[in-house]
Structures are given as C-alpha cells and as structure tokens.
C-alpha cells in the first residue's frame, strides 16, 4: 500500500468535521496527517511541538487554520510556550470563527498588558469578554501557559494552568456571549524580527467539554513541624469549600497555598483522626478521603545519616565513575524528604518528594547519573555537579524541613586507612550506623569491597563499635539572650536529654556532632549582675551510657564594657629567659563583660581579643599562642597576633567593639625603682584598682620575680589627687578644635563657651587613646586674625577629681615669621637629654605641624631633618615649647617644669657640645629661624659649662648673637625649658609691623618677573634712618643692604641679590634684619625671611 493511499485512509477514518479532535504534533509532517492549511512553510515541528519559523521581518504575522465543528457546548484546550517578551507587536491568537455570522471568539496571548484575554470579534471589530490578569506572561524569555476555554449554556469561561500545570487550573474569568458555532480554528502569531522562531504550541484539544468525573484525593501529607502540615491534592480544588474537624468536633485551621496545596494546623500532637468534609475539585467532585491521622514524631540526630561517600571515583575499581553519597534511615518512621536540604560550605540543595522507609538506603548523585546507579538501589538526583564532593574533604550538612540538623559530617581523605585507596576509586564507609553517637573520624574507613564500595546496601565494613564512656560537658556559651550552646565530648540522644533552667525543661537541638543549642522560651532578664543555675540531665549516648550527675554552670548576660570598666592591671614587657611576656586585663565593673570585638591597641596596630566572657573582679591573661604553657591553671586568652612590647617604653589601650576607649596606660622602664627590676624579669603592677584611670604613681614593680598573673592584692594608693588642667588647644579646622588636658577626664560633655565667637558646641568626642585629648565641633566657623578665649567647666578627672573653670586663649595659626630659637642645651650632663626651646615673639599663632629641626653639614647644607610634630600644635604669642627626646628626665632637673610645653621627638638632631648651627624649617621647607651657637657665648665666670643652657636675652635682636646669648642662671639650675628665660629682657610681644616684602621670593634672571627684592615700609617717624643687613642660614652676614639710610615715613627699597663685593649670592633663604632710629634716638627692629630662587626652567 503506497503512502498516498495511507494518507487518504487516515483522512477517511478521521474526518475533518469530526465532533472532537486532538493534536499533539507527534506525526511528521503535521500538515500531511491533519488538514492544516495556511502559511505551512512558516511552521515546523520540534521535539513533538508546533514551532514557528516565519521570516525574520518585524511586523510579520503567520497563520495556520483547519476546519472544526462543535455543538452549543464546546471546549478549546492547548499548551503554549512563548520564548519572548510579549508586547503590542509580539503576541499569539487562537481564533474560533463562525463564518456564517462573520463572528469569532479569540484567545489572545500577550499584548501590552502581557495577559491572556478573550475577545468577541465581529466584522473586524474586537470587544473584551474576559480581561485577564496583567503580567500573567511577565517573563522576558519563557512564558509557559496552559489554556482552557469553555462555552457552556452561553457562558464563556477561561482557565489557566500556570507554568503548564493542568492539574491546578486557575479561573481567569467568565463572561456572557451569544453562542457561536465555529467552523474554523485559526492560529496567528505576530512578531518582531528577533522572535520569528519563538512560538510553540502543543496538546491542542477541541470538542465537547472534557468534564472531570474523577474524585480528588490526598497524594501527599507531611509535617512542617510538630503542629503544621502540608497536604497535597491530586488535582486543583475549589478553595472556597471544605473544612477539617478534630475528634472533639472543633474546626482545624487551614489555608491554601494554591489550588492543590494547603497548610493545616493541628493544636496538639495527639495523633488522633481528623475528619474531612465538603472538599471538592474544580468540577464539583467530592473528596475521596474523609479522615486522616496527623501524628508528628520528632527527629533524632542521625536518624537519617550519611553512611557512605564516594568523592573520588577515579581511577575506578569497579563502580561507575561518578560521585555519589548514601543516606540510611536508621529510625523507625517512614520519612518524607521533600524540602530537606543537603549543603556544603559553598552550596545548598533542596530535596524533591521522596519517601525513605525505615532501614532503607538512598543514593544521592548529580543529574544524569541515576541511570548508572539505579542497579545498586534507590537513587535520587539533586542539583549538584559531578564535582560537588571535594576529594580532600568537605563539611556536609543534612537538615530537615524544620531546620533540625540530622547529619553533620566533616569528612577528609585522611579517614582512608589505605594510602592506595586514598588516591581514588574507593568509598569511605561508616562501620557502625547503629551507633551514630560516635565521632565521625572513629566510624569511617576505606571500603574493603573489591568493587570500591557498597552503594545502596549494608556496608562491607559493617561492624559494632562499643562505647563505655558517659557523655560530659566540655563547654557552655550564651548566644544572645535567648540561645545557649553546649559542647559535649560525644553525640547524645537529643530526645532523651533535658536542659533545665528555672522551672523549664528544654530540648537540645543539634548543630553538629556533640554541639547543641537550646532556645530559651523567653529572653533572660537584662540584669547582668544575676547568675543562673542550669543543669543538664539524661545525657545518654547511643550505647545507653548516661551522666549520673546534674551539671551546674555559672552564667550571666554579658554586656559591652564601658570606659574604665575593663582595665590593665599587670604588664610584663621585659621577660627574661624562661618567662613569657603578657598583659593582664581586669573587670573593674559590676557586670559580666563580653570581649567580642574588643581591641588591644599598641602603637598603630590593633589586636582583637575574641569572644570571651569576663565576670566582675575576674582577670584574664593575654599571651601568645606559643606561651600558654606558662599560665597553667590561670585564665588566659591566647592571641594569634600578640604585640611584641618594646622593652623600654610604650603605650597600650583597650577599645570596645564600638571603638570606645576603655583604658590606656603608658609604661616605661623608668617606673622600675631598682637596678635588678630594670634588668629584666619583673612586671609592672597596678596598685590601686579604685582609680578608673591610672597615673604613673599607681604602677610599681612586682615584688615577685616574673610577676603575679591572675593574683590581685590591690591597695588604695594615698596620693594627692591630680586635678586636670586645660593644657593645649589646636584648631584642626575652622570648626573643629582638638583640646588636650594634663590628665585624663571623664567622658561627659562639659560646659563650653568661646568668647568673641558666634555659635555653640555641636559634638564632643574622644580624640586619642589616653582620655586626655578630645575633639570639639563648633557650629560656626572661626575667623582668621581673631583672638579667642575658650572657657570650659563641669569637668571631672576620670577618678572623680573636680576641676574648676579653665580658660585658655587661642587663635587660628598664621605666619611663622616671629618664631625664635630661644634656648638650647647642647652639652648635657651624662645621659641627660639635649633640648631646644622655641618662642613665639609675634602676635600671630604658629602651627608647628610638619615643621623640622635640623643641623648643618660642614659645607653648610642641611643635615639631619627631623619632624617637630606630626600632629597640629599651636604656639600662641608669647608662648614657649621645648623640643627634646626624653622629657621625664627634664622633669627631675628643673623647677616649674611644665610637661604640656614639651614636644617629644622620636628622632632628635645631634648638636656638638662646643659649637654648631640649629635650623628650624617651616612646613614648606623654608627657614623660619636659625642660630649658630658657640660655647664662647657662655658667661666667662663659669669654669665648666656642662649642663648649662644658652638663653636668648632679647628675642627681637637677630644680629650680633654673641651679645644676645648668655648662660642660664644658677638659681634656675642653669636652665629654664618651657618658661621665661632667667636672663631675658622684657620685650613687648605685640610689636607693630612697619616693614613688608612685596614677595617672599625673587629671581634676578632678567625675565621681567620678580627680578628685584622689594621692601616696603610705612608709618615711620619722619627723619628716621634705617640700616638693613642680610644673613645666610648659618648666621653669617653676607650683605649690607643699607647703612644709616635716611628714609621718609613710607617708601620702597630694592635689592638685586649681590654680596658686599658685588657678586651674585647663591640661591636660597636669607634673613633680612632691619634696624631704624627716629629723630629722638629710639630704635626699633624687625626681621623678615627672603628666598632667592631659580627661574622655573633653570636646570
């Protein structure tokens, strides 16, 4: 029989005008086996579906149609898949046309609202019958939808199967319409060019309504927790009907997740029958089920466990070369695994529906592998890859729907007892699945099976491993106010164990083997001074070993330490051989303190202490991880990174997790009183714990060699209180002032006012690591050239010392022209330090930040250049500052010594005893002042000048240094660092300025720009005479600019940069000294700095 006869016979047996027909596009070509016509060349078949393949031209529409017949009641059903974003230009229509009356029913998929709607089309005009829900087809790449259109007794209804689910129809809408009797079914797809091949159709049915007569039933019932259950019906249900009742006739609450799935809440876990009534499917068929028993059986740890692992299948020994792992149900209940999760450290995978029977095995593997593993037993494919199980090891976690941990396996290839099997092809088998309490490293071994493993059955290494040791507690920790973690020596039967606090008996939840969590019924009261007694009972392992005593624990709610609550109490910074350095901290407060996030600061680095609880009056030793053996029996905290303390001096600080300073201490070997203590091996101990802030006098050397870590015998040190003094103010900006006190103060914001300034305080916060430096933010900007006076009151020292109102004047920093080298000690006695004193002889504040102290090489070039202050330091008019490297020695040498007027320099230039040159550079590298000193400047009556400073007599005189410098007086102990010189001459610190350089630089290169130095004067007394001399940085005169030159009250003088012999001077800075005398014989002096510069293109 030829092909043509077959086709004709098929058409005869299946006439076009049949009452109903189905099309699944399984026969190819589709238009030969069914009477389709239209744009046949633009449609094809792919994987049993009709697929568009029209021309790739925007605005195209392609169609198919065939004849149909139907009675007054009819149904159209089909499955559509649009791999595109629908729009007004991209949509599909299925039209049922009654050509006799030129009218149609049209189902449109897409359009601007991305909906599925029904239209009535008459003579080319469309009217809406059912307006579908917007965004039903909201995907830009995949819209899968099942469509069911029914016409019954003049009523049109549209049902949708979301994502193609024909078991859960969703009613999209109903409408009334005059019955039509279609003769044609037409498919039409319109698209833009990129979507020509993205329309798919399948499973078309047209004919009499396919009425459902099957009774619905429950196909799945499983627990979400002890009270809530998820029920799944066999088909879509009428969600407006049905009810549950318990055995007492009381309604049971339930809610619908969708038309097939529902939540049910059982008030008790009695396991009694629940009656069902009134449940119907969408077609009105009543439920076949009328009762069910919902009884929740709690899960035990490793009730479902991993009993075999195959992470390294290559080279194979006999098993398929794919990864897998094996689960075993060691409990007595059949368990539904739906929504269980299996995870490692990087990914998590959810189980589909699968019930595992008691005593059954289940193989888990990657997609596509069950075809290779099915012969070994039940197999389930999860979403992980073929390399999910790391060969060397990984952490696997199995959790049920309630989040309970059923298995926690931290495997490693080191569990293999055979080196050859470790290289691949052999599984790791659990030897005793009946004793899941065993730690995993004791229970797993290489598979002895010749094939490499035993998937889906009892392991080849199966044996009983017996345990006779009862469980006991290793650790106990609070995780927030409502959770407690307990660490045991082994896993236990969590259904038997009880955690008791107050009158509550609570259940332990497994986090990992031997690690459990207790969720408290309510947060503990927020009172950290209380302690709670808790007990653990019925700690029974899988062998029946049980703890015979109730375990009690001291417990309190920790808080973040506040300032002065966590303090330093002992420091070992000079350990000898056989000793370990350490730092001891102490809880001085009355609350339990959490050290989580607390930082130990040393220098510029921070070292975090970790999560540790410290009770009131308890101490903790901080040490290196390698030094813990030195502190046996003493509470210690081993830090992975522990600071190496300088054996001379240093500063330590503690900050809480919020960055708030808790305590600070500066230590030094000078605090040791005797030579043996200084040599090494002794600690510094805090003597007075009643002081929130420690002072040098509070620290003394330990009486015991090596210190007394963990031992406290505090005494009250009867020292006079140290009253904080307002010591220093520095404007960090025009609205931010850094304020420093002589000693630590409390953290409360004081009362602050600034005279002659508008505004008010905005913020007050700590600005250092010693409770002495604070930052004040002011609301309004301060002004240049304006003098201010700050008044601060309401401050107490951090040990409670009261401070009277403090007043200090300041102004914004400006010029450095009035900075003077005022005193120098270059030949100290023994190990006493050199020092240089600076003085502000002007009327403007000077900022020392970034300025440098230098000496000179033999050729006159700058030698050692060391920064005076890395942070801002304001030197007010008439104020002094001492530069040195060891101020604590100066304190013992000189009367009226003020530490607040000292800047400690980490590096200090070396100044020869007999003579040398001191240079001060401003922050731009320009010379602010210089002084060539000599021992010849000392008083001639002194036979020995060692330890005697040179003092400047008149800060206004810069010429003739031999007559302006002399030895400090004997009554001042031959030095006055930081205060008025003993040999000073009274001068005014507020001189009027008469002379000014037009520019601080000049370059006599003939380019017409700043070729001359121009010196302008103004408001001199008529008839005055002026002498001007020029000096190099070494103090040597290089030029006499003018000598007793008559000048008017104002004018300009010029200088070309030549020396006394008429030769050009080298480029560099020069000091201009001006002395003028009025007709009455009164002389005045000013000094300016001028720089002779190179042209910009000078190589």
DOZA-732325 format. One record per residue (C-alpha): x, y, z. Coordinates in steps of 0.25 Angstrom, whole numbers, plus 2048, in hexadecimal, padded with zeros to 3 digits. Each point is the difference from the previous one (the first is absolute). Layout:
<recs>
XYZ;...
</recs>
This chain:
<recs>
800800800;80680D7FC;80280D808;7F58077F9;7F57F5803;80480080F;7FE80F801;7F37FF7F9;7FB7F5809;80580880C;7F880C7FC;7F47F77FD;8007FA80E;80380D807;7F780A7F8;80280F801;7F2802805;8017F780C;7F980480D;80E801807;80E7FF7FD;80E800807;80D8047FA;80E7FD807;8088027F3;8077F3802;7FF7FC7F1;8098077F6;7FD8087F8;7F4804808;7F88067F4;8007F37F8;7FA7F880C;7F680B803;7F880A7F8;80880D803;80280B7F6;80580E800;80F804801;8047F2800;80F8037FD;80180980C;7FD7F580A;8087F4804;8017F580B;80A80080B;8007F580B;7F17FD7FD;7FC80E800;7FB80A7F6;80B80B7FE;7FF80D7F8;80B8037F6;7FB80C7F8;80880A7F9;809809809;7F980D7FD;7FA80980A;7F18017FF;7FE7F27FA;7F47F8803;7FF7F17FD;7F47F7801;7FA7F27FF;7F27FB800;7F77F47FF;7F17FD7FF;7F97FC80D;7F27FD805;7F980180D;7F3800807;7FB80B809;8097FC80B;80F7FF7FD;80E800805;80D8057FB;80D7FC807;80E8017FD;80E803805;80880C7FB;80F803803;80480E7FC;80F802801;7FF80F7FF;7FB80D807;7F28027FB;7FC80E7FB;7F78077F7;8087FB7F4;8037F2806;7F47F7803;7F97F47FC;7F17FE7FD;7F77F3800;7F38047F9;7F37F77FF;7F98067F4;7F17FF7FC;8018047F2;7F17FF7FE;7FE80C809;80E8067FE;80380080F;80B7F9808;8057FD80E;80E804801;80A7FC80B;80C80A800;80D7FD807;80880C802;7FE80F7FC;80480C808;7FB7FB80E;8077F27FE;7F37F9803;7F77F57FB;7F28057FC;7F47FC7F8;7FA8097F5;7F38007F8;8038047F1;7F58047F7;8038067F2;80E803804;7FD80780D;8047FA80D;7F980280E;8057FA80D;7F97F4806;80A7FC80B;80B80A804;80C7F7805;80980480B;80C8097FC;80E7FA800;7FB7F17FF;80A8007F5;80A808807;80D7F97FD;8098067F5;8057F27FB;7F77F5804;7F1801802;7FA7F1801;7F1800802;7F47F67FE;7F38067FB;7F27FA802;7F48087F9;7F27FB802;7F38047FB;7F47F9808;7F28057FF;80480E7FB;80B80280B;80E8027FB;80B7FC80B;80F8017FF;8097F7809;80F800800;80B7F6804;80B808805;80E7FB7FC;7F87F67F8;7FA7F980C;7F37FA7FB;7FD7FA80E;7FE80D806;7F78097F7;7FF80E804;7F38077FC;80480D7F9;7F18057FD;7F27FD7FB;7F88087F6;7F27FF7F9;8007FF7F1;7F67FC7F5;8037F27FC;8087FE7F4;8037F47F8;80E8007FA;8047FA7F3;80E804800;80C80080A;80B80A7FD;80D802806;80780D7FE;80E805805;80580E7FE;80E804804;80C8097FE;80C7FA7F9;8087FA80B;7F47F8805;7FC7F97F3;8037F2805;7FC80180F;7F17FC7FF;7FD7F2805;7F27F8800;7FD7F2805;7F57F7805;7F48077F9;7F27FB803;7F38057FA;7F27FA802;7F67FD80B;80480580E;8097F6806;7F97FF80E;8087FA80B;7F97F5808;80B7FA808;80080280F;80B808806;8097FB80B;80C803808;80D7FB7FA;80A80680A;7FF80380F;80D804807;80480880C;80680E800;80180080F;7F97F980C;7F38087FE;8008047F1;7FE7F77F4;8018017F1;7F57F97F8;8007FE7F1;7F47FC7F8;7FF7F87F3;7FB80C7F8;7FB80E801;7F680280B;7F580A803;80780980A;7F3805805;7FB7F3806;8037F680A;8037FF80F;8087F880A;7FB7FC80E;8087F980B;7FB7F4808;7F980A809;7F88077F5;80880C800;8058077F3;80E7FE7FC;80780C7F9;8057FF7F2;8048097F5;8027FE7F1;80E8027FA;7FA7FE7F2;7F47F77FA;8087F3803;80880380D;7FB80480E;80580380E;7F97F980C;80380480E;7FE7F580B;7FE80680E;8067F3807;8097F57FC;7F67F5805;8007F97F3;7F17FF7FF;7F87FF7F3;7FC80D7F9;7F38007F9;7FF8067F2;7F38057FA;7FB8097F5;80D7FF7F7;7FD8017F1;8088017F4;7FE80B7F6;7F67F77F9;7F87FE80D;8057F2802;8007FD80F;80D7FB807;8027F1801;80780280D;7F880280D;80A7FF80B;80F800803;8097FE80C;80A80B802;80B7FB80A;80D807801;80C7F8804;80C809803;80D7FD7F9;80D7FC807;80E8037FC;8057F77F5;7F27F97FF;8038027F2;80F8007FE;80B7FF7F5;8067F2801;8098007F3;80780B7F8;8067FE7F2;80780E7FE;80C7FB7F7;7FB7F67F6;80D8007F7;8067F67FD;7F47F7802;8027F3807;7F37FA7FB;7F580B802;7FA80A7F6;80A80C7FF;7F680A807;80080780D;7F57FB80A;7FC7FF80F;7F77F7807;7F580380A;7FA7F680A;7F4801808;8047FA80E;7F2804806;7F37F9802;7F880A7F7;7FE8027F1;80580E7FD;7FC8097F5;80D8077FB;7F980C7F9;80680D803;80C7FA808;80D8067FC;80E7FB7FE;80B80A800;80F802801;80880D803;7FC8067F3;7F37FB7FB;7F27FA804;7F77F77F9;7F17FD803;7FA7F27FF;7F47FD7F7;7F57F7805;8057F3804;7FC7F680C;80B7F8806;7FC7F4808;8067FB80E;80D7F87FD;8008057F2;80C8067F8;7FF80B7F6;80C8047F6;80180F7FD;8078047F4;80180B7F5;7F68027F4;8017F57F6;8077F6809;7F57F8805;7FF7F87F3;80E7FB804;7FD7FD80F;7F17FB7FF;8057F2800;80680280E;7F3805807;7F780C801;80780C7FA;7FC80F801;80780B7F7;80280D807;80480D7F9;80F7FF804;80B7FE7F6;8097F47FD;80B807808;7F780380D;8087F7809;80E805802;80A7F57FF;80980580C;7F4803809;7F4809803;7F580380A;7F27FA7FD;7F4804807;7F27F97FF;7F4807806;7F17FD800;7F580A7FC;80080580F;80F8047FF;8047F5809;80E7FA7FD;7FF7F17FD;80E7FE7FB;80D809802;80C7F97F9;80D8077FF;8077F57F8;80E8007FB;8087F67F7;8097FD80C;7F57F7805;8057F67F6;8087F5807;8067FC7F3;80A80A7F9;7FD7FA7F2;7F1801802;80180E804;8058037F1;7F27FD7FB;7F67F57FC;7FC7FC80E;7F5806809;80080480F;7F67F6807;7FA80280E;8037F4808;7F580180B;7F48077FB;7F97FB80D;809808809;7FE80E7F9;80580780D;80F7FC7FD;80880B7FA;8017FF7F1;80F7FE800;7FF7F4808;7F57FA7F8;8048027F1;80B7F77F9;8037FC7F2;7F77F67F9;8057F2800;7F77FC7F4;8087FC7F4;7F68097F7;80480C808;7F3802808;7F37FB804;7F580A7FC;7F27FD803;8037F580A;8067FC80D;80F805800;80B7F57FE;80780680D;7F37FF808;8037FC80F;7FC80480E;80980A807;7FD80180F;80280C809;800800810;80380F803;7F4808804;7FE80E7FA;80580C807;80080F7FE;80C8077FA;7FB80E7FD;7F5809802;7FD80E7F9;7F580A7FF;7FC8047F2;7F780C803;7F680180B;7F77F47FB;80A7F57FB;80B7F8807;80A7F77F9;8057F3807;80C7F87FC;8017F2804;80B7F57FF;7F77F87F7;7F38007F9;7F37FC808;7F27FC7FF;7F980E7FF;7F27FB802;8047FB80E;80980C804;7FB80B808;80580E803;7FA80680C;80080F804;7F680680A;7F47F67FF;8017FE7F1;8057F37FA;8058037F2;8047F77F4;80E8017FA;8018027F1;80C7FA7F9;80A80A7F9;80B7F67FD;8047F3807;80280280F;7FC80F7FE;7F2804804;7F780C801;7F580480A;7F580A7FC;7FB80780D;7F1802801;80280F803;80D809800;80780080D;7FE80D809;80980B7FC;80780080D;80F7FC7FF;8027FF80F;7F87F4801;8057F27FF;7F87F47FB;8017F1804;7FD7F77F4;8017F1800;8017F57F5;7FA7F3803;7FD7F37F9;80D8017F7;7FF7F37FA;8097FB7F4;7FC7F67F6;8057F5808;7F880380C;80B807808;7FA80B809;80680B808;7FD7FD80F;80080E805;7FA80E7FD;80980A7FB;80080E805;80580C7F9;80380F804;7FA8097F6;7FC80E7FE;7FC8097F4;80C8077FA;80180F7FD;8098087F7;80A80680A;7FF80F803;80C80A802;8087FC80D;7F97F3802;80A7F87F9;80E804804;80F7FC7FF;8067FA80D;80D7FA7FD;80A8017F5;80C7F77FD;8088077F5;80E7FC805;7FF7F1801;80D7F8803;8047F27FB;7F67F6805;7F580B800;7F58047F7;7FB80E7FE;7F2803803;7F580B802;7F67FE80B;7F28067FF;7F680180B;7F0802801;7FF80C809;7F18017FE;7F57F9807;7FB7FA7F3;8047F47F7;8078057F4;8017FA7F2;80E8027FA;7FA7FD7F2;80680B7F7;80880680B;80E8057FA;80D801807;80780C7FA;810801800;80680B7F7;7F88017F3;7FB7F1800;7F47FA806;7FF7F2806;7F27FA802;7FD7F880C;7F57F77FB;7F37FB806;8037FE80F;7F880280D;80680780C;7F980180D;80180C80A;80D7FF808;8067F67F6;80D8027F9;8057FA7F2;80E7FE7FB;8038047F2;80B7F87FA;8067FA7F3;7FA7F27FC;80E7FA802;80180580E;7F37FA806;8087F5808;80680B809;7F2803805;7FA7F3804;7F480180A;7FF80F7FD;7F58057F7;8078057F3;7FC8047F2;80B7FB7F5;80080B7F5;8047FB7F2;80680E7FE;80680580D;80880D801;80F7FF803;80280B80A;80B80A800;8097FD80C;80380F802;7F28067FF;7F38007F9;7F1803801;7F57F6801;7F18037FE;7F37F8800;7F48037F8;7F27F9800;7F97FB7F3;7FA80E7FD;80E806801;7FE80780D;80D801808;7FF7F880D;80E802807;80E8047FC;80E800806;80E8057FD;80B7F7806;80F802801;80C7F9806;80280D808;7F47FB808;8097F5806;80680680D;80D7F7801;80A7FA7F6;7FC7F1802;7F28047FC;8058087F4;8097F57FB;7F57F67FC;7F67F6806;7F6809808;7F38067FC;7F980D803;7F37FE808;7F580A802;7FF80280F;7F2808802;7F47FA7F9;7F780A805;80680A7F6;7F97FF7F3;80C8077F9;80E7FC804;80B80A803;80F7FD800;7FF7FF80F;7F67F57FF;80A7F67FA;80B7FA807;80A7F47FD;7FB7F2805;8067FB80D;8007F27F9;80A7FD7F5;7F77FD7F4;7F4807805;7F37FB806;7F77FD7F4;7F27FD805;80380580E;7FA80D805;80480780D;7FB80E7FD;80380B80A;7FB80F801;80B8097FC;80080C809;80480A7F5;7FC80E7FF;7F58027F5;8058047F3;7F780B7FB;7FF8017F1;80480D7FA;7FD8067F2;80D7FE7F9;7FF8027F1;7F78047F5;8027FE7F1;7F68047F5;7FF7F37F7;7F78097F7;7F880D802;7F57F8807;8087F4807;80980380C;8097F5806;80080280F;80B7F9809;80080080F;80B7FD809;7FA7F3806;7F47F77FC;7F2805801;7F27FA800;7F87FE7F4;7F4809802;80080D7F8;80480C808;7FA80E7FF;8088087F5;80080E7FB;8098087F7;80180E802;7FF8097F4;7FA7F57F8;7F27FD7FB;7FA7F2801;8007F580A;8057F2802;7FB7F57F6;8087F4804;80A7FC80B;8087F37FE;80D7F9803;80B8027F7;80B7F8805;8047F3808;80280680E;7F3808804;80880D7FF;7FE8047F2;7F28047FC;7F98067F3;7F780B801;7F78037F4;7FB80F7FF;7F38047F9;80680C7F9;80E8037F9;80B807808;80680C7F9;80F8027FC;80780B808;7F680080B;8047FD80E;7F77F6808;7FF7FC80F;7FA7F2803;7F97FD80E;7FE7F2804;7F97FC80D;7F87F4805;80C7F67FE;8057F680A;80C7F77FF;7FD7F27FD;8037FC80E;7F680B805;80980C802;7F880D7FF;80680A7F6;7FD80F801;7FD8087F4;80B8007F6;80380C7F7;80A7FF7F4;80380A7F5;8027FC7F2;7FF8047F1;8007FA7F3;80F7FE7FB;80680A7F6;80F8047FE;80C7FA805;80980D7FF;80080280F;8057F2804;80D801808;80A7F6804;80180580F;8087F6808;8097F47FD;8077F5808;80A7F97F8;80A7FB80A;7F77F980B;8067F880C;8017F17FE;7F47FA7F9;7F780C802;7F98057F3;80380B7F7;7F580A7FE;7FD80C7F7;7F580A805;7F88087F6;7F980D803;7F58087F8;80480E801;7F58057F7;7F1803800;7FB7F47F8;7FF7F2804;80A7F67FA;7FC7F17FB;80C7F7803;7FA7F57F8;80A7FB7F5;80B809805;80E7FA801;80C802809;80D7FF7F9;80F801801;80B8037F5;80B7F97F9;80E8067FF;7FC8067F2;7F4807806;7F67F77FA;7F47FA808;8047F3807;7F67F980A;7F28057FD;7F67FB80B;7F1803801;7FD80880C;7F17FC801;7F87F77F7;7F3805805;7FC80E802;80680880B;7FC80F802;80B809806;7F980D805;80680D800;80A80180C;7FF7F1802;80C7F6801;8027F27FB;80B7F6804;8057F67F5;8077F4806;8007F1800;7FF7FC80F;7F780A807;7FF7F880D;80F803803;7FD80F7FE;7F57FF80B;80A7FB80A;80B80B7FD;7F880D7FF;7F7808809;7F28047FB;8017F67F4;7F37FF7F8;7FE7F37F8;7F58077F8;80B8097FA;8087F47FB;8007F97F2;8077F3801;8077FD7F2;8037F17FC;80C8057F9;80980C805;80B8067F9;80E7FF806;80680D804;80F801803;80480580E;80980B7FC;7F98077F4;7F67FD7F5;7F58057F8;7F17FE804;7F68027F5;7F0800800;7F97FD7F3;7F18037FF;7F77F67F9;8038057F2;80F7FE803;80380F801;80A80480C;7F780680B;80D803809;80E7FB802;80B80280A;80F7FE800;8037FD80E;80E7FF807;8057FD80E;80780E7FF;7F2806802;8007FA80F;80380980C;80F802801;7FF7FD80F;7FB7F27FE;80C7F6800;7F77F47FC;7F48027F6;7FC7F2800;7F17FF803;7FE80F7FE;7F78057F6;80180C7F7;7F580A801;7FC80B7F6;7FF80E807;7F88077F6;7F77F97F6;7FF80C7F7;80F8017FE;8057F77F5;80E8067FD;80C800809;7FD7F2806;80C801809;7FA80B808;7F17FB800;8037F2806;8067FC80D;7FF7F580B;7F47FD808;80080480E;8057F780C;7F3803807;7F87F97F5;8097F4801;8078057F3;7F37FE7F7;7F28057FE;7FA7F77F6;7F18037FD;80080D807;80680F800;80F8007FF;80780380D;80980A7F8;7F48067F7;7FE80F7FE;7F2805801;7FA8027F2;7F28027FA;7FA7F47FA;7F78097F8;8098097F7;7FA8087F4;8057FB7F2;80680B7F8;8087F87F5;7FA7F77F6;8067F87F4;7F88017F3;8037F27FD;8077F6809;8087FB7F4;8088077F5;8087FB7F4;80A80A7F9;8007F97F3;7FC80B7F7;7F37FA7FC;7F880C805;7F97F980B;80580280F;80E8047FB;80180880D;7FD7FF80E;7F780B804;7FF80480F;7F4809803;7FF80980D;7F5808805;7FD80A80C;80E802805;80380D808;80580B7F6;80F801800;8037F2803;80D7F97FC;8007F17FC;80B7F5800;7FD7F37F9;8097F4801;7FF7F27F9;8047F3806;8017F27FB;7F97F4808;80D7FE807;7FF80E806;80B8067F8;7FF80E7FA;8007FF7F1;7FC80E7FC;7FE80E806;7F38057F8;80080E807;80880780A;7F980B808;7F88047F4;7F680C802;7F27FC7FC;7F2806800;7F47FC807;7FD7F67F5;8077FA7F3;8077F47F9;80E7FB801;8067F77F5;80B7F5800;8067F87F5;8057F5808;80F803800;80A7FF80B;80980A806;80A7FE7F4;7F68017F6;7FF7F27FD;7F27F87FE;7FD7F980C;7FC7F17FF;7F17FC800;7FA7FD80D;7F980680C;80680D807;7FC80780C;7FE80F7FF;80380880D;7FA80E800;80480B80B;7FB80E7FF;80180C809;7F780C801;80580E803;7FE7FE80F;80B7F57FF;7F67F5803;8037F37F8;7F77F57FB;8027F37FA;7F97F67F6;8057F47F9;7FB7F97F3;8037F47F8;8038017F1;8037F57F6;8098027F4;7FA7F67F6;8047FA7F3;7F88027F3;7F57F57FD;8087FB7F4;80E800807;8067F27FF;
</recs>
